[in-house]
Amino acid sequence: MHYKPVKSSDQAIEIRLKQLGEQYPRYGYLLLHAMLKAEGLVINRKRTYRIYTELGMQVRTKKRKKLVRPRVLMAVPGRPNERWSLDFVSDQLSNGRRFRVLNIVDDYSRTCVGQLVDTLISGERLAHFLDEIHLARSLPETIVLDNGPELTSKAMFLWSRSNKVKLHFIQPGKPTQNAFVESFNGRFRDLCLNQNYFTSLDDARSIIDHWRDHYNRVKPHSSLGYQPPVLFEEQVA
């Protein structure tokens, strides 16, 4: 008698991996593996990578020229709501009309605290939006932001003083000093803005709200041990 090894079937993993790949076309195999692992389909990362390559699902990236520049590392806060970062990105609707998105990120948990979508965002509108966030979440000790006119406005100055929140302005032309939200902006543009056409402002708000919920509650984050930000935040709270 001779032992004949029985090869385990990869069919269920292949089906689910294809579904996730179609739903999240910019996710690499590590993120997809974390999602499969969370569903109990795989344990070994090498198995996921083998199936991933057999299916030809590698994400193509454009090669860029590398510039040699000094890297300035920002200190990481020690708890949630210690420091937030905020910044603007812009895009356009299918009719060509431009709109802006204000992104606010918790630098410790990487949670996207909020996103404000509109064609015009003034300092007063921003201050009111921060008050809305405060209804569901504690305000931070510090907010890191650039020197845009909305952010250096009288309305923001008065809001920060009344809420005892320090506004830390980065140096002009130094976006690396706001690295956490800049990194989030890149993911947001790649995984949301570049993947969708927006027919109206309401449509953009709906799609972006859905994406933010997925980012906070489902998408694994490599710097958090491949946990979603909300889950990580709950564990350290």
C-alpha positions as CSV (number, residue, x, y, z in Angstrom):
1,M,0.0,0.0,0.0
2,H,1.3,3.4,-0.9
3,Y,0.1,6.8,0.4
4,K,-1.4,9.0,-2.3
5,P,-1.5,12.7,-1.3
6,V,-4.8,14.4,-1.7
7,K,-4.4,17.9,-3.1
8,S,-6.7,20.4,-1.5
9,S,-9.1,22.3,-3.8
10,D,-8.5,26.0,-4.4
11,Q,-11.8,26.5,-6.2
12,A,-13.5,28.3,-3.4
13,I,-10.5,30.6,-2.9
14,E,-10.2,31.3,-6.6
15,I,-13.9,32.3,-6.9
16,R,-13.7,34.6,-3.9
17,L,-10.4,36.1,-4.9
18,K,-11.8,36.9,-8.4
19,Q,-14.8,38.6,-6.7
20,L,-12.6,40.7,-4.5
21,G,-10.3,41.5,-7.4
22,E,-13.2,42.8,-9.5
23,Q,-14.7,44.7,-6.6
24,Y,-11.3,46.3,-5.5
25,P,-9.2,46.4,-8.7
26,R,-6.3,48.4,-7.1
27,Y,-5.8,46.0,-4.1
28,G,-2.6,44.0,-4.1
29,Y,-2.3,40.4,-2.9
30,L,-1.4,41.3,0.7
31,L,-4.6,43.3,1.2
32,L,-6.7,40.6,-0.6
33,H,-5.0,37.9,1.5
34,A,-5.9,39.8,4.7
35,M,-9.6,39.9,3.5
36,L,-9.6,36.2,2.6
37,K,-8.0,35.4,6.0
38,A,-10.7,37.4,7.8
39,E,-13.3,35.3,6.0
40,G,-11.6,32.1,7.2
41,L,-10.7,30.9,3.6
42,V,-6.9,30.9,3.9
43,I,-4.1,31.0,6.5
44,N,-0.9,30.7,4.5
45,R,0.0,33.9,2.6
46,K,2.1,31.9,0.1
47,R,-1.0,30.0,-0.9
48,T,-2.8,33.2,-1.6
49,Y,0.1,34.5,-3.6
50,R,0.3,31.3,-5.7
51,I,-3.3,31.5,-6.7
52,Y,-3.1,35.3,-7.2
53,T,-0.3,34.9,-9.7
54,E,-1.9,31.9,-11.4
55,L,-5.0,34.0,-12.0
56,G,-2.8,36.9,-13.4
57,M,-4.2,39.4,-11.0
58,Q,-1.0,41.4,-10.4
59,V,-1.7,45.2,-10.2
60,R,0.2,47.1,-12.8
61,T,2.0,50.2,-11.6
62,K,3.6,53.0,-13.6
63,K,7.3,53.4,-13.2
64,R,8.3,56.8,-12.0
65,K,11.6,58.6,-11.8
66,K,13.0,58.4,-8.3
67,L,14.2,61.6,-6.8
68,V,16.8,61.5,-4.0
69,R,15.6,63.7,-1.2
70,P,15.9,63.7,2.6
71,R,13.1,61.9,4.3
72,V,11.5,63.7,7.3
73,L,9.7,61.3,9.6
74,M,6.7,62.6,11.6
75,A,6.4,61.4,15.2
76,V,3.4,59.0,15.6
77,P,0.9,60.0,18.3
78,G,0.3,57.6,21.1
79,R,-3.5,57.3,21.1
80,P,-6.6,58.1,19.1
81,N,-7.8,61.7,18.9
82,E,-4.4,63.1,19.9
83,R,-3.7,64.5,16.5
84,W,-5.7,64.8,13.3
85,S,-4.5,65.9,9.8
86,L,-6.6,67.5,7.1
87,D,-6.1,68.4,3.5
88,F,-8.1,69.0,0.3
89,V,-8.2,67.0,-3.0
90,S,-10.1,68.0,-6.1
91,D,-11.9,66.1,-8.9
92,Q,-14.6,66.7,-11.4
93,L,-18.1,65.5,-12.2
94,S,-19.0,63.8,-15.5
95,N,-20.1,67.2,-16.8
96,G,-16.7,68.8,-16.1
97,R,-17.8,70.7,-13.0
98,R,-15.0,70.8,-10.4
99,F,-15.5,69.8,-6.8
100,R,-13.3,69.5,-3.7
101,V,-13.1,66.9,-0.9
102,L,-11.8,67.8,2.5
103,N,-10.2,64.7,4.1
104,I,-9.6,64.4,7.9
105,V,-7.5,61.6,9.2
106,D,-6.6,60.4,12.7
107,D,-2.8,60.1,12.7
108,Y,-2.8,57.3,15.2
109,S,-5.5,54.9,14.1
110,R,-5.5,56.0,10.4
111,T,-9.3,56.3,10.6
112,C,-10.8,58.7,8.1
113,V,-12.7,60.9,10.6
114,G,-14.7,62.7,8.0
115,Q,-14.9,63.8,4.4
116,L,-16.6,67.0,3.3
117,V,-17.6,67.1,-0.4
118,D,-18.7,70.4,-2.0
119,T,-17.8,72.8,-4.9
120,L,-16.8,75.5,-2.4
121,I,-15.6,75.0,1.2
122,S,-15.0,78.2,3.2
123,G,-13.4,78.5,6.6
124,E,-16.9,78.9,8.2
125,R,-18.1,75.7,6.4
126,L,-15.1,73.8,7.6
127,A,-15.6,75.0,11.2
128,H,-19.2,73.9,11.1
129,F,-18.2,70.5,9.7
130,L,-15.7,70.0,12.6
131,D,-18.5,70.8,15.1
132,E,-20.7,68.1,13.4
133,I,-17.9,65.6,13.8
134,H,-17.6,66.6,17.5
135,L,-21.1,65.4,18.1
136,A,-20.0,61.8,17.6
137,R,-16.2,61.9,18.4
138,S,-13.9,63.7,20.7
139,L,-11.9,66.6,19.2
140,P,-8.1,66.2,19.0
141,E,-5.4,68.2,20.9
142,T,-3.8,69.2,17.6
143,I,-4.8,69.5,13.9
144,V,-2.0,69.5,11.3
145,L,-2.9,71.5,8.1
146,D,-1.3,73.6,5.4
147,N,-1.5,77.3,4.7
148,G,-4.6,77.5,2.4
149,P,-6.9,80.5,2.8
150,E,-9.7,78.5,4.2
151,L,-7.4,77.0,6.9
152,T,-5.8,80.2,7.9
153,S,-9.2,82.1,8.0
154,K,-10.6,84.0,10.9
155,A,-13.4,81.4,11.3
156,M,-10.9,78.6,11.9
157,F,-8.9,80.7,14.3
158,L,-12.0,81.5,16.4
159,W,-13.1,77.8,16.2
160,S,-9.7,76.5,17.4
161,R,-9.6,79.0,20.3
162,S,-13.2,78.3,21.5
163,N,-12.6,74.5,21.3
164,K,-9.0,74.6,22.7
165,V,-7.6,72.8,19.6
166,K,-4.1,73.7,18.5
167,L,-3.7,74.4,14.7
168,H,-0.2,73.3,13.6
169,F,0.6,74.8,10.2
170,I,3.2,73.1,8.1
171,Q,5.9,75.0,6.2
172,P,4.9,76.3,2.8
173,G,5.9,73.8,0.1
174,K,6.6,71.0,2.6
175,P,3.7,68.5,2.1
176,T,5.8,65.7,3.7
177,Q,5.2,67.5,7.1
178,N,1.6,66.4,6.7
179,A,2.5,62.9,5.6
180,F,-0.4,61.0,7.1
181,V,-3.2,62.7,5.3
182,E,-1.0,63.0,2.1
183,S,-0.7,59.2,2.2
184,F,-4.5,58.9,2.7
185,N,-5.1,61.3,-0.2
186,G,-3.1,59.0,-2.5
187,R,-5.1,55.9,-1.6
188,F,-8.4,57.9,-1.8
189,R,-7.6,59.1,-5.3
190,D,-6.3,55.7,-6.5
191,L,-9.1,53.5,-5.0
192,C,-12.1,55.9,-5.2
193,L,-11.8,59.0,-7.4
194,N,-9.9,57.3,-10.2
195,Q,-12.3,54.3,-10.2
196,N,-15.6,56.2,-10.5
197,Y,-17.5,58.7,-12.7
198,F,-19.7,61.1,-10.7
199,T,-22.9,62.2,-12.3
200,S,-23.7,64.8,-9.7
201,L,-22.5,66.2,-6.4
202,D,-25.0,64.0,-4.5
203,D,-23.8,61.0,-6.4
204,A,-20.2,61.9,-5.5
205,R,-21.1,62.2,-1.8
206,S,-22.9,58.9,-1.8
207,I,-20.1,57.0,-3.5
208,I,-17.4,58.7,-1.3
209,D,-19.5,57.9,1.9
210,H,-19.7,54.3,0.9
211,W,-16.0,54.1,0.2
212,R,-15.1,55.7,3.5
213,D,-17.2,53.2,5.4
214,H,-15.4,50.4,3.6
215,Y,-12.0,52.0,4.2
216,N,-12.6,52.4,7.9
217,R,-14.4,49.1,8.7
218,V,-13.2,46.5,6.0
219,K,-10.0,47.5,4.2
220,P,-6.9,46.0,5.9
221,H,-4.2,48.6,6.7
222,S,-0.6,47.4,6.4
223,S,0.7,49.7,9.1
224,L,-2.0,48.4,11.6
225,G,-1.1,44.8,11.2
226,Y,-3.5,44.4,8.3
227,Q,-6.5,45.4,10.5
228,P,-9.2,47.9,9.5
229,P,-8.7,51.3,11.3
230,V,-12.0,51.1,13.3
231,L,-11.2,47.6,14.6
232,F,-7.6,48.7,15.5
233,E,-9.0,51.8,17.3
234,E,-11.5,49.7,19.3
235,Q,-8.8,47.4,20.4
236,V,-6.5,50.2,21.8
237,A,-9.4,52.2,23.3
